[in-house]
């Protein structure tokens, strides 16, 4: 009888009692209400705002997009469309380049309509632009395919800005083509009047070749100019649809600034050469103006050393103060006795390419050569070299504790130079970079064991 009564009590309230059970049910109901309220105002995963509508799995089976507010959904859609527009128009541009080569250049070359010199004058560096477009488009398409394979239907993992900056060396190739465009068109007009067979070929191609879409050669030759001026617009659209917290936001802005600076530089060069046409103008700010100056200095340096653009890396560049001491005893007297002049200095390194897929490999190859290019401040609109480049394989770089605001570079059996920056920390950074490459190059390091960190006297004072 006792066991039956006990079992009845246990079956009635399970040992909890009526009041605690009622409180537990009320608390569970309150918790459920709180969860439903949070669900109704859950934060957007992109912007953090809490204005999301209540949606069930039936209304939206894509939970990732259900966690976005209406504004961010629209922004993601716009960003995806802008990214696809960038890639698709790059592919269309590449198709126009292929037409220039396969439908005009190669047939004219095979038929002997023009000499090789005349073909080069009309088509300029079109092959270089084709190679750049193929590599650039391949990387872009791989990023798109990888994003879709990983379930990223909004292409949020595609970083156009980062990819563009990896291929920033394609901009000088556009500049070469644009600067020759005026002379190319003039040569084509003159040859078309002079050569009847050329005129017939161009007319037949435009009217009968369906691949040309009834466009003439001059229209296709404008494709690189149209493409390079469209980059800022396309990048602006992606930037507008990309939240500032996105990892590619900064790279997109940097890419847009770089292309606009190059366009300003192309316009400046066309004016200097007396051409009347210009590319689309962009508002210059102080940053773009400095970048235009840097572009011009890099061109001067590259032309001087004669290296290939894709094998050249600009390690450092900027303004330094330079002096040439008359003897090796200036350290005892102090750097105040030296007469310094402002100079633009560029540290260039010539490196072997280790990858064909990218123009600026993250893992550079071995150093073949390194030079310091010294450029005087701009005079009469042009930069002038102080002297021929200093090859670091023939130089000794050193510093002295008594003059820690300067460092000395001695060209073996020739001249000595003392450098300094207005900022002491930057002076030390210049010294470390120059010393690094001077030690990697040249046979003098075997004879002098890379020379300890002491100030070296000028060549005529050494025994």
C-alpha positions in Angstrom: 0.0 0.0 0.0 2.8 2.4 0.8 4.6 1.7 -2.6 1.3 2.3 -4.5 0.8 5.7 -2.7 4.3 6.8 -3.4 4.0 5.8 -7.1 0.8 7.8 -7.3 2.4 10.9 -5.9 5.4 10.6 -8.2 3.1 10.2 -11.2 1.1 13.3 -10.2 3.9 16.0 -10.0 7.1 14.1 -10.7 8.5 15.4 -7.5 8.5 19.0 -8.6 5.2 20.3 -7.3 2.6 22.4 -9.0 3.9 25.9 -8.2 7.5 25.3 -9.5 6.1 23.6 -12.6 3.9 26.6 -13.4 6.9 29.0 -12.9 9.1 26.9 -15.3 6.4 26.9 -18.0 6.1 30.7 -17.6 9.8 31.1 -17.9 10.0 28.9 -21.0 7.3 31.0 -22.6 9.2 34.2 -21.8 12.4 32.8 -23.2 10.6 31.7 -26.4 9.1 35.2 -26.7 12.6 36.7 -26.3 14.1 34.5 -29.0 11.3 35.4 -31.3 11.8 39.1 -30.6 15.5 38.7 -31.2 14.8 36.8 -34.4 12.5 39.6 -35.6 15.3 42.2 -35.0 18.5 40.1 -35.5 21.5 42.2 -36.7 22.4 42.3 -40.4 25.7 40.3 -41.0 27.0 43.1 -43.3 26.1 46.4 -41.6 24.9 45.3 -38.1 21.6 47.1 -38.3 18.5 45.4 -36.8 15.8 46.2 -39.3 15.4 42.7 -40.8 11.9 41.4 -41.5 10.8 38.2 -39.8 11.3 35.4 -42.4 10.7 31.6 -42.2 12.8 29.0 -44.0 9.9 28.6 -46.4 10.0 32.3 -47.3 13.8 32.2 -47.7 15.7 29.0 -47.9 19.0 30.7 -48.2 19.8 31.4 -44.5 22.9 33.5 -45.3 20.9 36.0 -47.4 18.1 35.9 -44.8 20.6 37.4 -42.3 20.9 40.5 -44.5 18.9 43.7 -44.4 17.2 44.9 -47.5 19.8 47.6 -48.1 22.7 45.1 -47.9 20.9 42.6 -50.1 20.6 45.2 -52.8 24.2 46.2 -52.3 25.5 42.6 -52.7 23.5 42.2 -55.8 24.9 45.5 -57.2 28.4 44.4 -56.3 28.0 41.0 -58.0 26.7 42.7 -61.1 29.7 45.2 -61.1 32.2 42.4 -60.6 30.8 40.4 -63.5 30.6 43.5 -65.6 34.3 44.1 -65.0 35.2 40.5 -66.0 32.9 40.3 -69.0 34.0 43.6 -70.4 37.7 42.5 -70.0 36.8 39.4 -72.0 35.2 41.5 -74.7 38.2 43.8 -74.8 40.4 40.7 -75.2 38.2 39.5 -78.1 38.8 42.9 -79.9 42.5 42.5 -79.4 42.4 39.0 -80.9 40.5 40.4 -83.9 43.2 43.0 -84.4 45.8 40.4 -84.5 44.1 37.5 -86.4 41.9 39.5 -88.8 44.2 42.4 -89.6 47.8 42.0 -88.5 48.5 38.4 -89.5 46.7 38.5 -92.9 48.4 41.8 -93.8 51.7 40.3 -92.8 51.2 37.0 -94.7 50.1 38.9 -97.9 53.0 41.2 -97.7 50.8 44.3 -97.8 53.0 46.1 -95.4 56.6 45.8 -94.2 57.4 44.8 -90.7 58.4 48.3 -89.8 55.1 49.6 -91.1 53.1 46.9 -89.2 55.0 47.9 -86.0 54.1 51.6 -86.6 50.4 50.8 -87.0 49.9 48.1 -84.4 52.5 49.2 -81.9 52.8 46.9 -78.9 49.5 45.1 -79.5 51.1 41.7 -78.7 52.1 42.9 -75.3 48.6 44.0 -74.6 47.2 40.7 -75.7 49.5 38.8 -73.4 48.6 41.0 -70.4 44.9 40.7 -71.1 45.1 36.9 -71.3 47.0 36.6 -68.0 44.7 39.2 -66.3 41.5 37.6 -67.5 42.7 34.1 -66.6 43.2 35.1 -62.9 39.9 36.9 -62.8 38.0 34.0 -64.2 39.7 31.6 -61.8 38.6 33.8 -58.9 35.0 33.8 -60.2 34.9 30.0 -60.7 36.4 29.4 -57.3 33.8 31.6 -55.6 30.9 29.8 -57.2 32.5 26.4 -56.4 32.7 27.4 -52.7 29.0 28.4 -52.7 29.7 32.1 -52.7 26.9 33.1 -55.1 27.3 36.8 -54.2 31.1 36.8 -55.2 32.0 38.4 -51.9 35.3 36.5 -51.8 36.4 37.9 -55.2 38.9 40.8 -54.7 39.1 42.7 -57.9 41.3 45.4 -56.3 43.9 43.0 -55.1 44.1 41.3 -58.5 44.3 44.7 -60.3 47.2 45.8 -58.1 49.1 42.5 -58.9 48.8 43.4 -62.6 49.6 47.1 -62.2 52.5 46.8 -64.6 50.1 46.6 -67.4 49.5 50.3 -67.1 52.8 51.4 -68.7 52.0 49.0 -71.6 48.7 51.0 -72.1 50.8 54.2 -72.0 53.1 53.0 -74.7 50.2 52.2 -77.0 48.3 55.4 -76.2 51.3 57.7 -76.9 51.8 56.1 -80.3 48.1 56.1 -81.3 48.2 59.5 -83.1 51.2 58.5 -85.2 49.7 55.1 -85.9 46.5 56.5 -87.3 48.4 59.0 -89.4 50.5 56.2 -90.8 47.5 54.1 -91.6 45.8 57.0 -93.4 48.9 57.7 -95.5 49.4 54.0 -96.4 45.8 53.5 -97.3 46.0 56.3 -99.8 49.3 55.1 -101.2 48.6 51.3 -101.4 45.5 50.2 -103.4 45.7 46.6 -102.2 45.7 47.7 -98.6 42.6 49.9 -99.3 40.8 47.0 -101.0 41.7 44.6 -98.2 40.4 46.9 -95.5 37.1 47.6 -97.4 36.4 43.9 -98.0 37.2 43.0 -94.4 34.8 45.6 -93.1 31.9 44.6 -95.4 32.3 40.8 -95.7 34.0 39.6 -92.5 31.2 38.9 -90.0 33.7 38.8 -87.1 34.4 42.5 -87.5 30.7 43.5 -86.9 31.1 45.9 -89.9 33.7 47.9 -87.9 36.8 49.2 -89.6 40.4 48.8 -88.4 40.5 52.3 -86.9 37.7 51.4 -84.6 39.4 48.3 -83.3 42.7 50.2 -82.8 40.8 52.4 -80.3 39.9 49.5 -78.1 43.0 49.8 -75.7 42.3 53.6 -75.2 38.7 52.9 -74.5 39.5 50.1 -72.1 42.1 52.0 -70.0 39.8 55.0 -69.6 36.9 52.7 -68.5 38.8 51.1 -65.6 38.2 54.0 -63.1 34.5 53.9 -63.9 34.2 50.1 -63.4 36.3 50.3 -60.2 34.1 53.1 -58.9 31.0 51.0 -59.3 32.5 48.1 -57.4 33.7 50.5 -54.6 30.2 52.0 -54.3 28.7 48.6 -53.8 31.5 47.4 -51.4 31.2 48.0 -47.7 34.2 49.7 -46.1 34.7 46.6 -43.9 35.3 44.4 -46.9 38.9 43.3 -47.2 39.1 44.5 -50.8 37.8 48.0 -50.1 41.3 49.6 -49.6 42.8 47.8 -52.6 39.9 48.9 -54.8 40.5 52.6 -53.8 44.3 52.2 -54.4 43.7 50.6 -57.8 41.4 53.4 -58.8 44.0 56.0 -57.7 46.8 54.3 -59.6 44.9 54.1 -62.9 43.8 57.7 -62.6 47.4 58.8 -62.0 48.6 56.9 -65.1 45.9 58.6 -67.2 46.9 62.0 -66.0 50.5 61.1 -66.8 49.5 60.0 -70.3 47.7 63.3 -70.8 50.8 65.2 -69.7 53.0 63.3 -72.1 50.7 63.8 -75.0 50.8 67.6 -74.4 54.6 67.6 -74.2 54.8 65.8 -77.5 52.4 68.3 -79.1 49.4 65.9 -79.6 46.0 67.5 -79.6 44.1 64.5 -78.3 43.9 63.6 -74.6 42.3 60.8 -72.6 39.5 61.5 -70.2 40.6 64.0 -67.6 40.4 63.3 -63.9 40.5 65.8 -61.0 44.1 66.0 -59.6 44.7 66.0 -55.9 48.1 66.2 -54.2 48.4 62.4 -53.9 47.7 61.9 -57.6 50.1 64.7 -58.5 52.9 63.0 -56.5 52.1 59.7 -58.2 52.3 61.2 -61.6 55.8 62.5 -60.7 56.8 59.1 -59.5 55.6 57.5 -62.7 57.7 59.9 -64.8 60.8 59.2 -62.6 60.4 55.5 -62.9 60.1 55.8 -66.7 63.3 57.8 -66.8 65.1 55.3 -64.6 63.9 52.3 -66.7 65.0 54.0 -69.9 68.4 54.6 -68.4 69.2 51.1 -67.1 67.5 49.4 -70.1 65.9 46.6 -68.1 62.6 44.8 -68.9 59.7 46.3 -67.1 58.4 42.9 -65.8 61.8 42.1 -64.3 62.3 45.4 -62.5 61.3 46.1 -58.9 61.4 49.6 -57.4 62.5 48.9 -53.9 62.6 52.5 -52.7 62.2 55.9 -54.1 62.1 59.4 -52.8 64.0 62.6 -52.0 67.4 62.4 -50.3 70.1 64.9 -49.6 73.4 64.2 -51.3 76.9 65.5 -50.8 80.3 64.6 -52.3 83.0 65.0 -49.7 86.3 66.3 -50.9 88.3 63.9 -48.7 87.9 61.0 -46.3 88.3 63.1 -43.1 84.8 64.7 -43.2 83.6 62.5 -40.4 85.9 64.1 -37.9 84.7 67.5 -38.9 81.0 66.5 -38.9 78.4 66.4 -41.6 77.7 70.1 -41.1 80.8 70.9 -43.2 79.3 69.2 -46.2 77.3 70.9 -48.8 74.1 68.9 -49.5 71.7 69.2 -52.4 68.3 67.7 -52.8 68.1 64.7 -55.1 65.5 62.2 -56.2 66.9 58.7 -55.6 65.4 55.4 -56.9 66.7 52.0 -55.8 66.0 49.5 -58.6 66.5 45.7 -58.5 66.6 43.5 -61.6 65.1 40.1 -60.7 64.4 36.9 -62.7 60.7 36.1 -63.1 59.7 32.9 -61.2 56.0 32.9 -62.4 54.4 33.5 -65.7 50.9 33.9 -64.2 51.6 37.2 -62.4 53.7 40.2 -63.4 54.5 40.9 -59.8 55.3 37.6 -58.1 55.0 37.4 -54.4 58.1 35.3 -54.4 60.7 37.2 -56.4 63.5 35.3 -58.1 67.3 35.8 -57.6 68.7 39.3 -57.9 70.6 39.8 -61.1 71.5 43.5 -60.6 70.8 46.5 -58.4 71.4 50.2 -59.1 70.8 53.6 -57.6 69.5 56.2 -60.0 70.1 59.8 -59.0 67.8 62.4 -60.6 67.9 66.1 -60.2 64.8 68.0 -59.3 62.6 68.8 -62.3 63.8 71.6 -64.6 62.0 72.9 -67.6 59.4 70.2 -67.3 61.8 67.3 -67.5 63.9 65.2 -65.2 67.7 65.0 -65.7 70.1 62.4 -64.4 72.9 63.6 -62.1 75.2 60.8 -63.5 75.0 57.3 -64.8 73.4 54.8 -62.3 75.4 53.6 -59.4 75.7 49.8 -59.7 75.7 48.4 -56.2 77.8 45.4 -57.3 80.7 48.0 -57.5 79.9 49.9 -54.3 80.6 49.8 -50.6 78.0 51.1 -48.2 78.9 52.0 -44.6 78.0 54.2 -41.7 79.8 55.6 -38.7 78.5 55.9 -35.0 79.8 59.5 -34.9 77.5 60.4 -37.8 74.4 58.3 -37.4 72.3 60.7 -39.4 74.2 59.9 -42.7 75.6 57.0 -44.6 78.3 56.8 -47.2 78.4 55.0 -50.5 81.7 54.6 -52.3 82.0 53.5 -55.8 85.2 51.4 -56.0 88.1 53.3 -57.6 85.8 56.2 -58.4 83.6 58.6 -56.3 82.2 58.8 -52.8 78.7 60.0 -51.9 77.1 60.9 -48.5 73.4 60.5 -48.2 70.9 61.6 -45.6 67.1 62.0 -45.2 65.4 64.7 -43.2 64.0 61.8 -41.0 66.8 59.9 -39.3 64.8 56.6 -39.1 64.2 56.8 -42.9 67.9 57.4 -43.4 68.7 54.2 -41.6 66.0 52.4 -43.7 67.7 53.6 -46.9 71.1 52.4 -45.6 69.9 48.9 -44.7 68.2 48.4 -48.1 71.2 49.6 -50.1 73.6 47.7 -48.0 71.5 44.5 -48.4 71.7 44.5 -52.2 75.3 45.7 -52.3 76.4 42.7 -50.2 74.4 40.3 -52.4 76.2 41.4 -55.5 79.8 41.8 -56.7 83.0 40.0 -56.1 84.4 42.6 -53.7 82.5 41.0 -50.8 84.9 38.0 -51.0 88.0 40.2 -50.9 86.7 42.4 -48.1 84.4 39.9 -46.3 81.4 42.2 -46.8 83.3 45.0 -44.9 82.3 45.6 -41.2 80.0 48.5 -40.3 82.7 51.2 -40.4 83.0 54.4 -42.3 85.3 53.9 -45.4 87.7 56.5 -46.6 87.6 57.8 -50.2 89.5 55.7 -52.7 92.5 57.9 -53.0 93.2 57.8 -49.2 93.0 54.0 -48.9 96.3 52.1 -49.0 
